[in-house]
Amino acid sequence: MANPDTDLPGIDYRLAFDLAPLGLALSRQRTMVDCNQALCEMFGAPREQLVGQSFQVLYPSADEYERTGARIAPILGRSGTYADDRIMKRMDGRFKGETFWCHVTGRALDPADPHAAGIWSFEDLSSRRAVKAELTGREREVAACLMDGLTSKEIGKQLGISHRTVEIHRARLMRKYQAHSTPDLVHRLIAGG
């Protein structure tokens, strides 16, 4: 039965999904069941190479994929939504293996089972924020948290590590980005330099 509030005459929702300006993916148990053209272009892979794959193929490492999934599940379970900036990896094409900053937003269709099914959007931030240094998985996670304005203790709690370990990773980031202070580091991370 047609719903006059949501069914707009002449709107092809499949075409709207396919041509959306952001990368979009539908998921079940952290596996892509559908995606749009923008996502394919962003990650450098044809749709056939993405559909049916775990989101793990888009992460720089399996550990980051696992830690991110564990970290976001309780948040999705509470609010039904989650968003962050993280470093992702291109799959194919001339930029194969290149890492880039990406803003990821997701909605669980059932917050009681957050990974059961969802919709995710991906926005490539590389034109505004480049990855300028070779970073470890933990350094990438700490960098993302620093850009969110979190303290070492808050980062430690979020990542499940001690605040002293966070400080070690922050010190390494400061050396790699030749930053003189944490605010300088955050500025260089955001500016991509």
PyMOL commands that set and color helices and strands:
alter all, ss='L'
color gray80, all
select helices_A, chain A and resi 13-19+37-43+47-50+55-58+62-79+93-95+137-147+152-159+163-176+182-191
alter helices_A, ss='H'
color red, helices_A
select strands_A, chain A and resi 23-28+31-35+81-89+99-108+118-124
alter strands_A, ss='S'
color yellow, strands_A
deselect
rebuild
show_as cartoon
